[in-house]
Amino acid sequence: MKNERSISAFTRARAVIAGGVNSPVRAFKAVGGSPIFFKSGSGAYLRDLNDREYLDFVLSWGPLIVGHAHPAVVKAIASAAQRGSSFGAPTEAESELAEIIVGMMPSIERIRFVSSGTEATMSAIRLARGFTRRPKIVKFAGCYHGHADPFLIAAGSGALTAGVPSSPGVTEGTARDTVVVPFNDADAVARAFDAHPDAIAAVVVEPYAGNMGLVPPRPGYLAQLRAACDRHGALLVFDEAMTGFRVARGGAQALADVRPDLTTLGKAIGGGLPVGAFGGRADVMAYLAPDGPVYQAGTLSGNPLAMAAGIATLKLVRDDATLYERLGVLTQLLTDGLEAVFEKHGIAHQTARAGSMFGVFFAPEPVHDLTGAMRADTKLFAAFFHAMLDRGIYLAPSQFETGFVSSAHTTADIERTLAAADAALAEARTVGPQSNQPPSPR
Ligand code: KE4
């Protein structure tokens, strides 16, 4: 059997690791089958325990914008490791990475590094609540901001009243302070502010939603969120953990020309090592300990090896004048080609693209929010996923995720992917009727 080493590795893992994985989406539950275990990556490719190669469009869920094991990134990490792995004290590498980010994302006047996107968003809303002295936040159905309690909330029965926990262990008390409204509906945000006057500290949004599949903002939507926050004295928080440096050199805020009060980052800024960050207006960030009263801390925040990987990665991104044009061309070649293949096979589909991010829904109508995303045919997606996997193409193992292209991908890689999709869809068409499994909280 071709994946027998991964299957036995999964059995071994399940004996000691909860669910056999350290993050649920890796377990292939959304697509079925046993997860592939990998042993190495190079450029646009991954290699599994059976030495099979896969063209990788997951790229560790976004961080690897320059591909796996880029020589400059490997060299920077190795060099930093020679000097020690962690000091728990300030280093100049933290200032160097901060200066690069601030230089590329001018809305960030001050930044704080943490070790994950979850830490970044969790800390950003505590800061927003401390700064505004207001308890509530607004988030959007289908947007994911990590697994901190205030975000594991689904829309309540009354769309504008308190949310409900979307995971056991999250309390009603926590849910009370999170209002969940539909993405891409500015009127819903206006109603939320009217329903909770002077109580909303922040509106937290993925400017391009990437965790219900890829769902771009409607034209003008982000500017409407900005105006609503200004009108009601709330902070606008862009969670750019995924879109940052991915959809454009300056992130989604540059594309939309909308200046958030706070931005959360992750993934690409660590080049594959654990780095998150939050930052924004200097007057807001001044509220953060040790200068201000809002507490936040982390043993490995600003870790020297992670900073080295982030500096090497962002320098490659910042200094490559044609990178975003090349990524855009490759990503459009992929999505245009997939549309042609889906048309050929008579399959209802919606594709989306933003910079080097792309998404595919096997859905009948354009997708603008979670309700639309949930109309996608997850059974057909699962069959397509496996048919592509069998052909050495590694897509995200869930209909409700986003794909990524790196600077290591080539036109030949895209052409190979399209040929595989054509063959895969011929095979996948044998799948049963449509089914709607709502996206898991993660
Ligand atoms: P982490 O805590 O996983 O580093 O980041 C949380 C997070 C925050 N904000 C956005 C917009 C995110 O997409 C994420 C994490 N993304 C998922 C994949 N869509 C990570 C993969 C996983 O959960 O294993």
Residues whose N, C-alpha, C, O or C-beta is under 5 A from the ligand:
A	BS01	KE4	S23 V25 W61 S116 G117 T118 Y144 H145 G146 E206 G210 N211 D239 A241 M242 G266 R442
